[in-house]
Amino acid sequence: MKNELRRMLFHGWFLLGVCFLLVLCFFSEIIVTGEHSYTMLQILQDMGRGTITREAVLGTDSILRNAFSGYTSLLVPVVAALPMIRLLYIENRSGYKRFYMSRKSHRKYYWDKWIAGMLCGALMLLVVAVLFQGFVLCVLPETVDRNRIWKLAEIYIGIFFYGACSVITAIAVSSFTNNLYFIICVPFMFTYFRDVTVSEIINILSRHQMGTGLSDVIGCLFSRSYLNIAISAEDFRIEGCRAVCAWLLLWLIYYFHLCRRRDLGE
């Protein structure tokens, strides 16, 4: 697994993913003051005009959380999985997959790839978070105390968990097809349609004042509570249940589909 992780990290796709997600963070609405919201680009543009007060900017502890919202959250499942997708695609096209699988078991081959891919996605988001937070501290200096450092550490734990779990959709898709187009597009489409569908269901239930309990359950199941996993006990339970379900899904895919194949993955 170490070799697999090294091959994913020390490649241009990892650097490309970090740069792409970092740019997206600058377009996310990270500051909310009253009825207005601001992206980092808007903050940089308006700082000289005094539109955003120092207190409004420095009084928030949710900059990193908000940076991974919006379009960033839609593309994370794809971008975070790019190093793993690229490695699987090359081995499938070149025929190296048959060579590797003939030297070790199905289980070791797939689980090494999957775990390395999840760790790579987690590390990618951590690098993005550190770079973005570093830029924010340079532009908007804050008083760094122990409480603030601990809050950032809690958020980083959630970001690591989020990056690892976001790769699971791409892993599931790559288990059934070698088509690069589907492996890249399906995670994005799944995330987009899931968010839109759940949002509409909750709005309909709330509009007609029916199914409040059901609405709360749907909101918990599909909420983005990963960044608060180390802060809120409820979010920890929710994300823990999701992680268990995700691992169960991967095990079922392996056992009922991959380990029963006799074509060595071709």
C-alpha positions in Angstrom: 0.0 0.0 0.0 2.9 2.4 0.7 4.1 2.0 -2.9 0.6 2.7 -4.2 0.2 5.8 -2.1 3.7 7.0 -3.1 2.8 6.6 -6.8 -0.4 8.6 -6.3 1.1 11.4 -4.2 4.3 12.0 -6.3 2.6 12.6 -9.6 1.3 15.6 -11.5 -2.4 14.7 -10.9 -2.1 15.2 -7.2 -0.6 18.6 -7.7 -3.1 19.4 -10.3 -6.0 18.5 -7.9 -4.5 20.6 -5.1 -4.3 23.6 -7.4 -7.8 23.1 -8.8 -9.5 22.8 -5.4 -7.5 25.7 -4.0 -8.7 27.9 -6.8 -12.3 26.8 -6.2 -12.0 27.7 -2.5 -11.5 31.4 -3.6 -14.9 31.3 -5.3 -16.8 29.9 -2.3 -18.8 32.2 -0.1 -16.7 32.2 3.1 -18.0 35.3 4.9 -21.6 36.2 5.7 -22.4 39.6 7.1 -26.1 40.4 7.4 -27.8 39.7 4.1 -24.5 39.7 2.1 -22.0 37.0 1.5 -18.5 37.3 0.2 -16.0 35.1 -1.5 -12.3 35.5 -0.9 -11.9 37.3 -4.2 -14.6 39.8 -3.2 -12.9 40.3 0.2 -9.6 41.1 -1.5 -11.4 43.5 -3.9 -13.4 45.3 -1.2 -10.8 45.4 1.6 -9.5 48.8 0.5 -13.1 50.2 0.3 -13.9 49.3 3.9 -17.0 47.4 2.8 -16.2 44.5 5.1 -15.3 45.4 8.6 -12.4 43.8 10.3 -14.7 42.6 13.1 -17.0 40.8 10.6 -14.1 39.0 8.9 -12.1 38.0 12.0 -15.2 37.1 14.1 -15.9 34.0 12.1 -14.6 30.5 12.7 -16.3 28.9 9.7 -14.0 30.2 6.9 -12.5 26.7 6.2 -15.9 25.0 6.4 -17.4 27.4 4.0 -14.5 27.2 1.6 -15.4 23.5 1.0 -19.0 24.3 0.1 -20.8 25.2 -3.1 -19.0 24.1 -6.3 -16.1 22.8 -4.3 -18.2 20.2 -2.6 -19.6 19.1 -6.0 -16.1 18.5 -7.5 -14.3 17.1 -4.5 -15.5 13.5 -5.1 -14.0 13.7 -8.6 -10.8 15.7 -8.1 -9.8 13.9 -4.9 -10.0 10.6 -6.7 -8.0 11.7 -9.8 -4.7 10.2 -8.7 -6.3 6.8 -8.0 -8.4 7.0 -11.2 -5.3 7.8 -13.3 -3.3 4.9 -11.8 -6.2 2.4 -12.4 -6.7 3.6 -15.9 -3.1 3.3 -16.9 -2.8 -0.2 -15.5 -6.0 -1.3 -17.2 -5.0 0.1 -20.6 -1.4 -1.1 -20.5 -2.2 -4.6 -19.2 -0.1 -4.2 -16.1 -3.2 -5.0 -14.0 -3.1 -8.7 -15.1 0.6 -8.8 -14.2 0.2 -7.3 -10.7 -2.8 -9.5 -9.9 -1.0 -12.6 -11.0 1.6 -11.9 -8.3 -0.7 -11.2 -5.4 -4.3 -11.9 -4.4 -7.4 -10.0 -5.6 -7.9 -8.8 -2.1 -4.4 -7.2 -1.7 -4.5 -5.6 -5.1 -7.9 -4.0 -4.8 -7.7 -3.0 -1.1 -4.2 -1.5 -1.5 -5.5 0.6 -4.4 -8.7 1.6 -2.5 -7.0 2.5 0.8 -4.2 4.4 -0.9 -6.8 6.3 -3.0 -8.7 7.3 0.1 -5.6 8.4 1.9 -4.5 10.3 -1.1 -7.9 12.1 -1.3 -7.7 12.9 2.4 -4.1 14.3 2.1 -5.1 16.3 -1.0 -7.8 18.2 0.9 -5.5 18.7 3.9 -2.9 20.3 1.7 -5.6 22.6 0.2 -6.9 23.5 3.6 -3.5 24.4 5.0 -2.6 26.5 1.9 -5.9 28.3 1.9 -5.8 28.9 5.7 -2.2 30.2 5.4 -3.3 32.6 2.7 -6.3 33.8 4.9 -4.0 34.4 7.8 -1.6 36.4 5.7 -4.3 38.6 4.2 -6.5 38.8 7.3 -4.1 38.4 10.3 -5.8 37.0 13.4 -4.7 36.6 17.0 -3.7 33.0 17.3 -4.5 31.5 20.6 -4.9 28.0 21.9 -8.6 27.9 21.5 -8.4 28.9 17.8 -5.6 26.4 17.1 -7.7 23.6 18.6 -10.7 24.7 16.5 -8.6 24.5 13.4 -7.3 21.1 14.4 -10.9 19.9 14.8 -11.8 21.2 11.3 -8.7 19.5 9.8 -9.8 16.2 11.3 -13.2 16.6 9.5 -11.5 17.6 6.3 -9.3 14.5 6.4 -12.3 12.3 7.0 -14.2 14.1 4.2 -11.4 13.7 1.7 -11.1 10.0 2.4 -14.8 9.2 2.2 -15.4 11.3 -0.9 -13.3 8.9 -3.0 -15.6 6.0 -2.3 -18.0 6.8 -5.1 -15.2 6.7 -7.7 -14.0 3.5 -6.2 -17.4 1.9 -6.5 -17.8 3.1 -10.2 -14.2 1.9 -11.1 -15.1 -1.6 -9.8 -17.7 -2.0 -12.6 -16.1 -0.2 -15.6 -12.8 0.8 -17.0 -14.3 3.7 -18.9 -12.5 6.8 -17.8 -15.5 9.1 -18.8 -17.9 7.2 -16.5 -15.4 7.0 -13.6 -15.0 10.8 -13.7 -18.5 11.9 -14.4 -20.7 9.5 -12.3 -19.4 10.8 -8.9 -20.1 14.4 -9.9 -23.5 13.6 -11.3 -24.4 11.5 -8.3 -23.4 14.3 -5.9 -25.2 16.9 -7.9 -28.5 15.0 -8.3 -28.4 13.8 -4.7 -28.1 17.3 -3.3 -30.8 18.7 -5.7 -33.2 15.8 -5.0 -32.8 15.9 -1.2 -33.1 19.7 -1.2 -36.3 19.6 -3.2 -37.8 16.8 -1.0 -37.1 18.8 2.1 -38.6 22.0 0.6 -41.7 20.2 -0.5 -42.2 18.6 3.0 -41.6 21.9 4.7 -43.9 23.8 2.4 -46.8 21.6 3.0 -45.9 21.2 6.7 -45.8 17.5 6.6 -43.3 14.9 7.5 -41.2 17.1 9.8 -39.6 14.0 11.3 -38.9 12.5 7.9 -37.5 15.8 6.7 -35.1 15.8 9.7 -34.0 12.3 9.0 -33.3 13.1 5.3 -31.5 16.2 6.3 -29.3 14.1 8.7 -28.6 11.4 6.2 -27.5 13.8 3.4 -26.2 16.8 5.3 -22.6 17.9 5.0 -21.6 17.4 8.7 -18.2 15.9 8.0 -16.3 19.1 8.9 -17.9 19.1 12.4 -17.1 15.4 13.0 -14.6 16.3 15.8 -16.8 19.1 17.2 -20.3 17.7 17.5 -21.2 14.4 19.0 -24.2 14.1 16.7 -22.1 14.8 13.6 -19.7 12.1 14.8 -22.4 9.6 15.0 -23.9 10.5 11.6 -20.5 10.4 9.8 -19.5 7.3 11.7 -22.7 5.5 10.4 -21.9 6.7 6.9 -18.4 5.4 7.1 -19.6 2.0 8.3 -22.1 1.9 5.4 -19.4 2.9 2.9 -17.0 0.2 4.1 -19.8 -2.4 4.0 -20.5 -1.3 0.4 -16.9 -1.7 -0.6 -16.7 -5.1 1.0 -19.9 -6.3 -0.8 -18.5 -5.0 -4.1 -15.3 -6.9 -3.5 -16.9 -10.1 -2.4 -19.8 -10.4 -4.8 -18.2 -8.9 -7.9 -14.4 -8.6 -7.9 -13.2 -11.6 -5.9 -15.4 -13.9 -8.0 -13.9 -12.8 -11.3 -11.5 -15.1 -13.1 -10.3 -12.8 -15.8 -7.8 -11.0 -13.5 -9.7 -7.7 -13.8 -9.6 -7.5 -17.6 
